[in-house]
Amino acid sequence: MDAVRILAVPDPGPRLDADGVAVLPGLLTADECAGAVALFDDDARFRSTVVMARHSFGEGSYRYFADPLPPLVQHLRETLYPPLAEVANRWAERLGERAFPSTLDALRAECADAGQTRPTPLLLRYGPGGYNCLHQDVYGDLTFPLQVAVMLSRPDEDFTGGESVFVEQRPRRQSRPVVLRPAQGDAIVFPVRHRPRLGARGWSRVQLRHGVSAVHGGSRHVLGVIFHDAR
């Protein structure tokens, strides 16, 4: 788990602009996924654990990594950030919002200045009946607009059910659902809160929430890579 390799990250921008979500196929190998799953029971790796049912978030649990992050998680965060920052800044220009720095270190420095110092990458585990209510991962005033979820388990082998669900709320229109079933090692890139969408009147802001449908059997593990830190 301590060894890392160079990751090839294709440009997710066209798919994000068209669909609001983008899949990066085969981002991690099966061995890397298994190594990440094995971290879940290593208490020393985490700063906090959330049992979802206690907060009416759903059924399952997730654990936030402590600093220093495991090498693979840190590598993912550092490697994914620059291409996603390019997308984020195109979106910011379209919506008249703030721009973001080109490096993760610079973003984290801005987070620290805003009082956000706790790392946000996390591991999620769902057993039979587990699910996640629709939500947004906002941890403070400074929010980087994109995040990544990496499927660590094998659909239809390690678990059944448990689709990734995204709901886009468009102005003056009914909400639009997107349901994805990524393979092991695939990563989904999606907005934390909103994205720009081009309409007849120009660019408008559309809100997005994400969740997980019920797991029917087995165990589903996901690695969440969020780039802004938390208060």
C-alpha positions in Angstrom: 0.0 0.0 0.0 3.0 2.3 0.5 4.2 2.1 -3.1 2.7 4.5 -5.6 2.8 4.6 -9.4 2.3 7.4 -12.0 -1.4 7.7 -12.7 -2.8 8.6 -16.2 -5.7 11.0 -15.7 -7.7 11.8 -18.9 -9.4 15.1 -19.2 -12.9 14.8 -17.6 -14.0 18.2 -18.7 -16.1 17.3 -21.8 -18.1 14.6 -20.0 -18.6 16.9 -16.9 -19.8 19.7 -19.2 -22.2 17.3 -21.1 -23.5 15.1 -18.3 -22.4 16.7 -15.0 -20.4 13.6 -14.0 -17.5 11.8 -15.6 -16.0 8.3 -15.2 -12.2 7.7 -15.2 -12.0 4.0 -16.0 -9.3 1.8 -14.4 -7.8 4.6 -12.3 -6.6 2.0 -9.7 -5.6 -1.6 -10.0 -7.2 -4.5 -8.2 -4.2 -4.7 -5.8 -4.4 -1.0 -5.0 -8.1 -1.3 -4.4 -7.6 -4.2 -2.0 -4.9 -2.3 -0.2 -7.2 0.6 0.3 -10.0 -1.6 1.6 -7.6 -3.1 4.1 -7.0 0.3 5.7 -10.6 0.6 6.9 -9.9 -1.5 10.1 -6.6 0.3 10.9 -7.7 2.8 13.5 -4.4 4.7 13.5 -5.1 5.9 9.9 -8.2 7.9 10.8 -9.1 11.0 12.6 -12.9 10.3 13.0 -15.6 7.7 12.2 -19.2 8.4 11.3 -21.9 5.8 11.8 -24.5 7.1 9.3 -27.6 5.8 11.0 -26.9 7.9 14.1 -27.2 11.1 12.1 -30.0 9.9 9.7 -27.5 10.0 6.8 -28.2 6.5 5.7 -26.9 3.0 6.7 -23.2 2.3 6.8 -20.1 4.0 8.1 -17.3 6.2 6.9 -13.9 7.2 8.3 -11.9 10.3 7.6 -8.2 9.8 7.2 -5.8 11.6 9.5 -2.6 13.4 8.4 -0.3 12.2 7.1 -2.5 10.5 4.5 -1.6 7.1 3.2 0.8 7.4 0.2 -1.8 6.2 -2.3 -4.4 8.6 -1.1 -2.0 11.5 -1.0 -0.8 10.6 -4.5 -4.4 10.5 -5.8 -5.2 13.9 -4.2 -2.1 15.5 -5.6 -2.4 14.0 -9.1 -6.1 14.5 -9.6 -6.1 18.1 -8.4 -4.3 20.0 -11.3 -6.5 18.8 -14.1 -9.6 19.2 -12.0 -8.5 22.8 -11.1 -8.4 23.6 -14.8 -12.1 22.5 -15.1 -13.0 24.3 -11.9 -11.5 27.5 -13.2 -13.3 27.3 -16.5 -16.5 26.8 -14.5 -15.7 29.7 -12.3 -15.2 32.0 -15.3 -18.6 31.0 -16.7 -20.4 31.6 -13.4 -18.5 34.7 -12.3 -17.0 32.9 -9.3 -13.6 32.8 -7.6 -10.7 31.0 -9.3 -8.6 28.3 -7.6 -4.8 27.8 -7.4 -3.1 25.3 -9.7 -1.6 23.2 -6.9 -3.1 21.2 -4.0 -0.6 22.7 -1.6 -1.8 26.2 -2.5 -5.4 25.2 -2.0 -4.7 23.7 1.4 -2.9 26.9 2.4 -6.0 28.9 1.6 -8.1 26.4 3.5 -5.8 26.8 6.6 -6.2 30.6 6.3 -9.9 30.1 6.4 -9.7 27.9 9.5 -10.1 24.6 7.6 -7.2 22.3 8.6 -8.7 18.8 8.8 -8.1 16.4 5.9 -11.3 15.2 4.1 -10.4 12.1 2.1 -12.4 9.2 3.5 -13.2 5.5 3.2 -16.8 4.4 3.1 -18.2 0.9 3.9 -21.8 -0.3 3.2 -23.1 -3.7 4.2 -26.5 -5.3 3.3 -29.2 -2.7 3.4 -26.6 0.1 3.4 -27.3 3.3 1.5 -26.4 7.0 1.6 -29.0 9.8 1.4 -28.6 12.5 -1.2 -26.2 15.2 0.1 -23.3 17.6 -0.6 -19.8 17.4 0.9 -19.3 21.0 2.1 -16.9 21.4 5.0 -16.4 25.2 5.3 -16.6 28.5 3.5 -13.9 27.4 1.0 -15.2 24.6 -1.2 -13.3 23.2 -4.2 -16.1 22.5 -6.7 -15.1 18.9 -7.8 -14.6 15.6 -5.9 -13.8 12.0 -6.8 -15.2 8.7 -5.7 -13.2 5.5 -6.5 -14.9 2.1 -6.4 -12.8 -0.3 -4.5 -15.1 -3.3 -4.5 -16.3 -5.6 -7.4 -19.9 -5.1 -8.3 -21.9 -8.3 -8.5 -19.0 -10.2 -6.8 -18.3 -8.3 -3.6 -21.7 -6.7 -3.4 -25.0 -6.3 -5.3 -27.1 -3.2 -5.6 -25.4 0.0 -4.3 -25.5 2.1 -7.4 -24.0 5.6 -7.4 -26.9 8.2 -7.7 -26.7 11.8 -8.7 -29.6 14.2 -8.9 -29.2 17.5 -10.8 -31.7 20.2 -9.9 -32.2 22.5 -12.9 -33.8 26.0 -12.6 -37.5 25.9 -13.6 -37.2 22.3 -14.6 -37.7 18.9 -13.0 -34.7 17.3 -11.4 -32.5 15.0 -13.5 -31.2 11.7 -12.1 -28.0 10.0 -13.2 -27.3 6.4 -12.0 -23.8 4.9 -12.5 -22.3 1.5 -11.7 -18.6 1.9 -11.9 -16.3 -1.2 -12.0 -13.6 -1.9 -9.5 -10.9 0.8 -9.8 -13.1 3.2 -11.8 -13.4 6.8 -10.4 -16.3 9.1 -10.7 -15.7 12.9 -10.9 -18.7 15.0 -10.0 -19.5 18.5 -8.6 -19.5 19.1 -4.8 -22.4 21.6 -5.0 -23.1 23.0 -8.5 -21.9 23.3 -12.1 -22.5 25.7 -15.0 -25.0 24.7 -17.7 -25.5 26.5 -20.9 -29.1 27.4 -21.7 -31.0 29.8 -23.9 -30.1 32.7 -21.6 -26.5 31.8 -21.1 -24.7 30.0 -18.3 -26.8 29.2 -15.3 -25.9 27.4 -12.0 -27.4 23.9 -11.5 -27.2 22.2 -8.1 -26.2 18.5 -7.7 -26.5 16.1 -4.8 -25.2 12.6 -4.7 -25.9 9.4 -2.8 -25.9 5.6 -2.9 -28.9 3.2 -3.5 -29.4 0.3 -1.2 -26.9 -2.5 -1.1 -28.7 -5.8 -1.5 -25.9 -8.1 -0.3 -22.2 -8.2 0.4 -19.8 -5.3 1.3 -19.3 -2.1 -0.8 -16.1 0.0 -0.2 -15.4 3.4 -1.8 -12.6 5.9 -1.5 -13.7 9.5 -1.5 -11.1 12.1 -2.5 -12.2 15.6 -1.5 -9.7 18.4 -2.1 -10.7 21.2 0.3 -10.0 20.6 4.0 -12.6 20.8 6.8 -13.1 23.1 9.8 
